[in-house]
Amino acid sequence: MIMRRNKLSLVLLAVAMVLVLAVPGCSPQKEPEPEGTPLSLVIDCEANRKDEAAAVAAQLRDIGIQAEVRIWEWSAMKAEFMAGNRQMYMTDWGSAYFDPFDLVIPKLRTGDRGNYSFYSNPEFDSVLDQATTATDDDTRKDLYYRAQEILYEDVPWVFGYYLKETAAASSKVGNWEVAMDSRINLHDVTLDGSDTITIGMGTDRIITLDPGNYRDRDTETVIRNIFDALFTRTWDGEVVLEIAESWETPDPQTYVVKIRDGVKFHNGQILTVDDVVFTFERVLAENGIGGMTSPRKGLLGPLTSVEKVDEKTVKFNLETPFPVFLQALCHFQIVPKAYIEEVGDEGFAAKPIGTGPYKLVEAKLDEQVVLERFDDYYGGSPDIPPIGPASIKRAIFRMMPDPATRVASLKAGEIQIADKLPPDMAKSLQGDAAIQVKSVPGTRVYAIELCLTKPPFDDVRVRKALNYAIDWDAILNSIYEGHGERLATAFLPSGFGFNPDLKPYEYNPEKAVELLREAGIQAELTK
């Protein structure tokens, strides 16, 4: 009897619990499962940006995305995302021009050489094509403004920032500036107490000493101390005469340049118009340098031919107008026709002869390049004093990829200029009276590129969500110590046609979650 009563009590208790749980408001509350498809991402990057990538991954996890970081060596990573095998990758791209021609177009025009995200927008392409051929600056500016509006709405990337270019030098170094185009112009520099200056380069090697056969800023820094061009730029980007004495444009597709008298190559030969024509034909020709096509050919835009007018005059013929052509001419140093025909392209790269302020003594491209002042130098640009031979007798470019090594060597007096300093190391030098630290706005865009040909980044809502999800200001302050500035698109403030009124995407994780849910992706704020 007692057993039956116990069984009956248990049954009544179970029924009562069911009734209680059925009453609204009385059941234990359980959070509903987020709707949508879960999203897992791998952020690919090089080792130098791993901290930044880790911060981005943490912020994506804050909105319910499973994000991890994978570290790559650059060439292997590039091969993977060029093949469309990766989801998202941290990259940067620098411009040789203060114009979108060499920055936005290669990276974002359909099928162009740097368009690793496979972005394609016919209207955007059309606007860029019009902007690069328009001869009126107001028209070009309006077109570039429209291009930025398109990018802002399409958000093919997670738009990031640009960094300041920072370097340091001994206080004994005079007339030194950090150049916006990354050049170290030793012709203008002075040095107290020594006739030899050593520069610690932030790279493990340069590519070549042939001015027609590279696309690399470190390489260009060395080359532009050995060779001069028709035009050059001041440290803040103004185009000025160098070997050229004057120029005119009888029409938008023709540039006529007169060269100055008495410019000598390092072997004593006088530079002629024939050398100028040869320099550009060598770059324009298919397989024109040692059986290979110059990687610099694209920088000449629509240039089709170069011809000798007379002993002082050369004419450049363009297929279409190219408003930044004088900027292009800054990047093509004149080479000696007779000498290259004598020793060949390989022999020239091994023992180059230019018209610049310094001549080559010896070179190990992965170790150091030693230069000596050229005493018969014609003087350089009349717009960049001082005019005449370089002040310093000997210059050494030493490959020092580790920034800590460069800083230590600068403090020890082993080098006099330390190139490419991270913000934290630059800050540590600012209180040292024996060292000067300088910065200029950089000309590289830092962003996260996305593979647009595969889900989920073929959906603009997902791309916008990622732009809202990342707190770039926090990353720039914590990792780069405020040395960076946000960007609304891939256009830089240093370039022509930049729209300062277009503001970067704000950090708004709530909006990011909303957009991801609209796109059918599982998302929730986790903190």
N, C-alpha and C positions, 0 to 999 in steps of 0.2 A: 504494500500500500504506500509506504514511504517512497519507494522507487518510482511508482506511477506518478505520485505528486511531483517529484523532482523533474521527471520528464515533461509533465504538463507545464511546470513553471518555466522550463527552458523554452518550450514552444511558444508560450505566451510572451516571454521576453523577446524572442526573435521577431514575433509579429509586431510587437510594440516598436521595436527598433526600425522595422521596415516602414511603419506608419509615420514615425518621427522623421525619417530621412525623406519621406515623400512630401512633407510639409515644406512649402517654399520658405527659404531663409533659414531652415534648420539644418540643412546638410552641410558637411565640411566643404569649403570652397576650394576648387582645384583650378589652377590657371589653365586656360585653353591652350592647346598646342598652336604655335604660330602657323599660319597658312602659307602655302606656296612651296616652291622647290628650294631646298637648301643650296647654298652657293659656297664652293670652296675655291680658293685662289692661291696661286703661287706667284710671289713677286720676285722676279729675277733682277739681279744687280751685280755690279762689280764690288770687290771688297771695300773700296774706298767709300761706298755709300751704304754699307750694311747697317749702320746705326739708323740712318734715315729710313731705310726699308723696314727695319724692325719697328720703328715708331708708326709708320703707315700701317703695317700689319696689325699692330695693337689697336689702332683706331678703327680699323675695319672689323675687328672682332667685337668692338664695342657696339656695333649695330647688327651683330648676329652672323657675320660672314666669317667663315673659317679661312684664315689667311696665314700663309707661311712664307718664309724668305729662303731663297736659294742663291748662293754665291757662285759666280761664274768668272772665268777668264774671258776678256772682252771678245776675242775673235771667235771663240766657241759660242758665246751667247749671241753674237751678231748673226752667225750662220743659222742658228736655231730660229731666231725671230724673222729673219729674211725668208725662211722657208715656211713661215706661218705656224710653227710648232709650239709657240709659247703664248701665254695669256696676256701678261702685262710685264713690262720691263722698264727699269729706270735708265734713262739715257740723257745725254746732253748733246747739243749741237751748236757749234760756233759759226759766226759769220765773218767772212773776210771783207765784207762791205758794210757800210753804215746804211744799209738798205735791205728790204725784204728779199731782194733778188737772190741772195746767196744763203738765206736762212729759211724763210717760209716756203719758197718755191721748191727747193730740193726735198724738203721734208713732207710737204702736204699736197703738192699738185699730183694729179693722177699719174701713177706709173713712174714718177721721177726717181732719181738715183738714191735718195735717202728716205723714201716713203715706205718705211718698214711696217707701218700700221695698216697699209693698204687703203688709206682714206681716198674717197673719190666723190667729188661733187662738181658736176658740170658748170654750175653757176660760179662757184669759187674759182675753178680753172679759168673761166672766161674773164672774170674780174682781174685776176692776176696777169693774164696775157695782155689785157688792155693797159694795166698799170705799168708794165715794164716797157711798153712802147710809146706811151703818151709823152709828148714833149712839153706839156704845160704842167707845172708843179701843182697847181691847184687841182687840176683834173686827176693827177696821180694820187694826191692826198685823199681826195674823195673816194677814189676806187679802193685804196688801201683801207680806208675806214669801213667801206662796205665789206671787204674781205674779212676784217676783224669781227664784224657783226655776224657773218656767216659762221665763222669758227666758234664764236661764243655760243651760238645756238646749237650747233652740231656737236660740240665738245668731243672731237675725235680722240683727244688725250685727256689725262688728268693734268691740267695745266699747273705749273709749279712756280718757278722763281728764276731770278738771275742773281749771281753773286758778284761782289766787288772783286776786282783783280788787285791783289795785295802782294807787295814785295818789300824787302828791306835792304838797306845798304849801310856801309860804314859812314860815319859822319865825315870822314875824309873825302868822300865822293861828292863832287859838285856838279851842278847843272844836270841833275838826273831826275827823270820823271818816269812813273809807271805809265806805259802807253796803253790806250784803250784797245789797240789792235795787237797787244802783247809783245810788240817789238822792243828789244833792248838796243837803243841806238848809241853805240859807243863813240861815234864821231864827236858828239856834243859833250861828252862827259869829261870831267877833270878828276885828278886824284892827287892828294897831297902826300908827299913823302915816299912815293914809289913810281917807277915807270912801267909797272906791270899790274894789270887789274884782272882778277879772276871772278868769274860768274858761276855760281852754283845753279845749274839748270834742273828744273823739276821733271826730269825724264831720264830714262835709262839709256836712251840712244836717240840720235837724229837719223833721218832716213838717207840723206844724200847731200852732196854739195853741188849738185846740178840744179840750177834755178828753174829748169823746165820739167822736173821729174818728181814732184812731191805734192802732197796736200797735208801739211802739218805745220802748226805754228812754231813749235820749237825749232824745227828745221829752218823755217823762214827767218827766225831771229838771227841765226848764225849766217845764213846766206846773205841777208841784207846788210851785213857789215863787210862782206867781201865784194858785193855787186851793187850797182845803182841802177835805177829805172828811169824812164822818161819823166815820171812824176813820183812824188812821195807824199807822205802824210805827216802832219805834226802829231805830237803825242795825243792830242785831243780830237784828231780825226779830220783836220782841214787838209784838202788836196792842194799841193803846191808844186811848182816846177822843180825838177832836179836836173837830169841830163837835157831835158827839153828847154829851149830858150823862149819859145812862144808857141801858141796854138790857135787855131780857129776852126769853126764849123760852117762851111759855106752852105750846108744843108744838114738836116738831122741825121743823115746816114753817112756823112763824110766828116772825118777829122783830119786836119792837116797840121803836122807838127814839125817845127824847125828845131834842130839840135844845136847845142852850143859848140863853139870851137875849142880845140885843145884838150879834149877829154882823152886821157890815156888809159889803156889797159895796163895791168901789172907787168907785162913783158915789154912795155915801152911803145907798143903800137897805138896809133891814134884811132879812136872810135869813129866809125863812118856810118852813113845811112845804110850801107850794105849790111853792116852788123845788126842794125835795127830790124831790117827786113828779114834777115836770116833768123833772128831770135823768134819772131812771131810765126814765120812759116814752119819752123821746126816744131812749134807747139800745135799749130793748126793741122799739120799733115797727119794722116793716118799712118801709124807705125813709124813716126818721124824721129823717135829717139831710141836708138839701139833696137829697132824692130818693134818697139812698143809705142802706143799712142800716149801722149802726155796726159797725166791725170789733171792737169791745169787747163785743158782745152775748154771745158765748160765755163770757166770763169770769164772767157772772152765773149760769151753771149752770142749775138748774131754777126760777129766779125767774119767776113768771108775772104778778104784778101788784104795784103799790104803791099804797097808799091813805092818805088823810088821815084821822086819827082825831079830832084836835082841833088847836088852834093851835100846840101844842108837840109833837105825837105823830104819827109815821108808822108804818105797818104794812107789812111785806114778806111776801108770800104765796108759798110755794114749792110746787112740784108734788110733790117728794120731799124727804126730809131732805138737807141739804147742809152737812156739818160744817165746811167752810172758808168759810162765807158771810161771816163777819166779815173774813176776809182779802180777800174780794172787795170789800167795801165800802171798803177802803183805797184801791182803785184807781179810784174813781169820784168825781171832784171835783164839788162842787155848782155849778151854773151859774144865772144869773139869768133867770127865766122872762120877766118883763116886758121886759127889755132885748133878749132874743133875738127875742121876738115883734115888737119894734119895728124892729130892724135886720136881721133874718134871719140864717140860719146863716152865710152868706158874710161878712156885715158883722161878725158876732160873732167869727169866726176872725181877721179882719183887726184888730179892736180889742177884744180880750177884756176882760171885767170879772169878777174873781173876788173871793174873800174872803181870799186868802192874804196873807203878810207883805210881798209886793212887788206893785206894779202896773206895767203896761206903759208904757214911754216910746216905744220904737220897735222895729221888728223887720224884719230881712231874714233869712229862714229859712236861707239858704245863706251867710250872712255873720256876723251877730251879732244878739243880742236884748238890749236895754237895759232894765233894770228900775229902779224907784225905790221906796224904803221907803214902805209904807202906814202912816201915823202913827195911823190909827184902827183898826188891827188889834186884834182882840179878845184876842190873846195866844197862841193856839195850844194845843196839848195840855197839860193840867195835869200830865201825867206826864213831859213832856220839858222841863225847865228850860233856859234862862230863859223866863219868861212875860212877854209884852208885845210891843211893837214890835221889829222887828229891830235889831240893833246897828249894822249897816253901812247907810249911806244909799243907796248906788247899787251895782248888780250888773250885770255884763256877761258874757253867755255868748257866747264867740267860737268859731266853727267852725274847728277846726285839725286836719284829719284826719291830718297827718303827725306821728308821735310825736317825731321829732327836732326839729321846729319847736317843739312844745310844751315840750320840755326846754330848748331854747335860750332860749325866751321866759321860762320860769320862772327860769332862771339870771340873765337880764338884768333881771328885775323887771318885765317887761311884763305878765305874768300872775301870779296868786298861787296858783292851783290848777291842776295839770296832771292831767287825767283819763286813765284807761286807758293805763298805761305798760307796755311790754314789759319782761320781766324784766331783760334786759341793760341797758336804759336806767335802770331803777329802781336797779339795783345801782351804776351809775356815779354816782348822786346820794347814795348813803348816807353817804359820807364828808364831805359838804358841810354844815357847821354852820348854814348859812343856809337849809337845806331839810330838811323832814321827809318821810319815806316811810312809808306805811302799807299794809297788806294785810289782806284778809279772805277767807274761803273763797268761791269763786265759785258762782254758781247757773246755770251753763251746762254742758251735757254736750257733749263733743267726741268724735266717733266717725267711723267710716267706714260709711256706709249702703250696702246691697247691694240690687240689683234681684232680688227673690225669685221673680219670675214667669218667669224664663228660666234655662236652664242656664248655668253650673254651680251657681249659688247657690240653686237649688231643692233642692239636696242638703245636708242638715245636716252631713254629714261634711266637705264643702268649707268650709262656714262655720266649723266648729270648727277646721279646719286653718289658716285664715287668722288666727284668734285666737291659736293657738299659734305662728304664724310670725313675729309682729311683736314686737320687743323695745321695748315702750313705755317701760320705765324708761330705756333708753339714749337714746331720743328726748327724753324729758322732761328728762334731765340735760344733754344736749348742746345742745338748741335752746331749752328753756325754763328752763334753769339751776335745776332742782329746784323750780320754782314750780307744778308740777302734781302731782296725785295720781291714781293709777289707779282705775278703776271696774270692778266686776264685771258690771254691767248698766247700764241707763239711769237708775237711781235715784241720787239725790244724798244725801250725808251730811247736808246742811242741811235735807232734807225729811223730813216725817213718815213713819214706817214703814220707814226705811232699815235693811237688815240688815248689820251690820258683820262678821258671821261668814262671809259669802259672799265668798270671795277671788277676785280677778281671775284670768283664765287666765294661766298661767305661760308664759314664753318657752321653747318646746321645739320646735325645728325638726325634730328626729327624729320626734316625734309628728305634726307637721304632714305630713311626707313619708309616714308610714304611713297617715294618714287619706286623703290625696290618692290614693295607690295603691289603697286599698280602694274609692275612688269611681271608679276607672278613669282617673285622670289621671296623666300622666307627671310624675314628681317624683324628685329626687335632691339630696343635699347637695352643693353645688358648692364649699364651702370648709370 
